[in-house]
Amino acid sequence: MRQGPTQASHAEPGLSNPLPRTLLSHSVLYCLGSLLFLATHVAWADEAIGWLNRAATAAHQLNYSGIYVYHHGEHVEVMRVSHRKDASGEQEKVEVLDELPRQYLRVDKDVYCQLPDGKTVRVEKNTTRRFFPALLPRNPESLQRFYNIKLNGSERVAGINCQIVTLQPRDGYRHGYQLWLDKRTGLPLKSHIVNSNGGIVSMFVFSEIQIGRAPDPQIFRQDLAGKKVVMASIGQTPSPASSAWEITPPPGYAPVLEANRPLFGKKLPVTHWVFSDGLSVMSLFIEPGNDTASGAQGLSADGAMSVYSRQLDGHRITTLGEVPNSALIQTGNSVRRK
């Protein structure tokens, strides 16, 4: 007796046990849901990057002035910032208003630092030094390699509505960041550096801010008459001192500044490197003529700054920054004679 076609005869070639229609439908819905979630996540990430792009541009292109507070460890510093952008270029003045007053004047890429004695000005030509609120690199998209970036609600700072953007590190070589950006202009008005335990390492926050009005150009005049001018040799690559050393920082950190500079209380100039991933920053100093008895070795802290020191071939190697200890130790221990 001839039998009718079985259920298996309706299967696609090569499939002996086809999936029930309901299971196939669930699978399709699951895939569609995953694609929708992925698309939404990408859209949120793009929006967060868009905010960072606005913030990076605003810090350099807008006119603004105000007072902000820098908390680091148990230390608190009050600073006044004035920023002007016009046809002649970019000018910025930062004044530290405490018992040891200091003043920084930046004219495009040249920085004049008036030291607390009031008689000495250190000049750094063609430097990459940045001051709050200009914390971000020119192209924040590069930060996605090292941080998960997302939006995190809204809050008011100095009476202004702000968008909060969070940057969570992808590894243990950098801290996290949280930025409060003016919703109207994108200018950063507050920032936190956050360690792996969720503790605040340091913070900047404006107590008052005026955006849009250009500060008086007379504010940015630098009078060097009667001052001792000390030039820091920036960007000599390779310099006679640095060509003798090899340094390997953690992944993502690249050299952004190299200088041979005198330091207060030091007889000989030191060689100074700055390494950054675009947001996190650490310095490395190689100081000649130190024996093993001078100064502490190993890890220590100076406010929010972590410090790591060691001795090598008659030189003192010091790394410091608001970064995890692992980044300082790996960088300091990587220093070798070429």
C-alpha positions, 0 to 999 in steps of 0.5 A, a space after each residue: 500500500 502506497 503511503 502519503 508524503 511524510 512531514 520530512 518530505 517537506 523539509 529543505 534539502 539537507 535538513 532531516 529535522 526542520 525547526 517548527 514554525 514557532 521556533 523559527 519565528 522566535 529566532 527571527 524575532 530574536 535576531 531582529 531584536 538584537 539588530 535593533 538593540 545594536 542599532 540603538 546602542 550605536 546611535 547612542 554612542 554616536 550621539 555621545 561622541 557628537 557631544 564630545 566633538 561639540 565640547 572640544 570645539 567649544 573650549 577653543 572657539 568660544 569666548 568665555 570667562 569665569 571662576 572654577 575650583 580644582 579639587 585634588 586629594 585634600 587640596 583645593 585651588 580656586 582659578 580664574 580663566 579668561 579665553 578669547 578667540 578672534 582673527 589674531 588667534 587663540 588666547 587664554 589666561 589662567 590665574 591660580 588664586 591661592 597663597 602661592 599665586 601662579 599665572 599661565 598665559 597661552 597664546 596659540 601654542 606658546 605658554 608663559 608661566 609666571 612663577 610664584 616669586 613674581 620675578 621668573 617666567 618660564 616659556 614653553 614654545 609650541 606646546 600641547 599643554 591644555 587647561 580646563 575646560 579644554 580637556 578633550 583632544 581635537 578629535 574625540 572619536 579616537 577615545 573610543 579605542 580606550 573608553 566606553 562612551 555614553 550619555 548619562 542624564 542631565 544636571 545643572 552646573 553654575 545654574 546652567 543645564 548640562 548633558 552628562 557624558 561618561 567615559 568608562 576605561 576599557 582596561 586598568 591603565 586609565 581612570 574613568 571620566 565624567 563630563 558635564 557639558 553646557 546643553 546650549 554651547 557644549 562647553 565643559 563646566 564640570 569634570 570628574 576623574 573616577 577610579 575603579 572603585 567609583 571614588 573621585 580622584 579629582 574634579 573641576 567645577 565652575 562656580 560662575 561662568 560667562 559665555 559669549 562675551 570676549 574678555 578685554 584683550 589687555 588681559 592677555 598682554 605679557 610684560 616680560 620687562 625686568 623678569 627672568 625668562 627661562 626657556 624650556 626646550 620643547 619638542 627637540 626630537 630626538 634631543 641629546 638627552 632623550 636619544 639615550 633612552 627607550 620608554 614603552 608606556 602602556 597601550 594607547 599612551 603616546 608621547 605628546 611632549 618632550 622637553 629639557 627643562 630646569 626645575 626649582 631646586 635642581 642644579 641640572 635640567 631634567 628631561 621631561 616627557 608627557 604621554 597621553 591617550 588623548 584624555 589621561 595624561 602622565 609625565 616621566 622625568 629623568 633626572 641625572 646625578 641622583 644616588 639611591 639615598 636621595 628621595 623616596 623610591 617606589 609608590 607615593 602620592 601627592 594629592 590626587 597625583 600618584 608618583 612612582 620613582 626608581 633609580 637607574 644608572 645614576 639617574 632618578 626615574 619618576 612617573 606621575 599623573 592622575 592615572 592608575 598605579 599600574 600605568 606609572 609602574 609599567 612606564 617607569 620600569 620600561 625605561 632602558 638605556 639604548 
